[in-house]
């Protein structure tokens, strides 16, 4: 009887592992699809001086970023300075001077947004 319980537990463990791996594959495919559909891809050739500068920069970092991150940050700065890229600003929400007059809006905001409470 102990052998049967052990085999059942082993089988359940294998099924669980297969399910997790299958889910990870699905998620990976979805992420790859998103990158392919929603992002532009580019192949770049760097001159020796730029390649060396980038390599030196990456080696100087305690936690080196990916090359993609460095290129994206450089493009954002370059295009932003020339007015071709909108500057991302954090959303600033300021409370109303007088308030809404209700004391439960912070707790019941979903009901107000759904129109259940007025």
Buried (B, 14 or more C-beta within 10 A) or exposed (E): EEEEEEEEEEEEEEEEEEEEEEEEEEEEEEEEEEEEEEEEEEEEEEEEEEEEEBEEEEEEEEEEEEEEEBBEEEEEEEEEEEEEEEEEEEEEEEEEEEEEEEEEBEEEEEEBEEEEEE
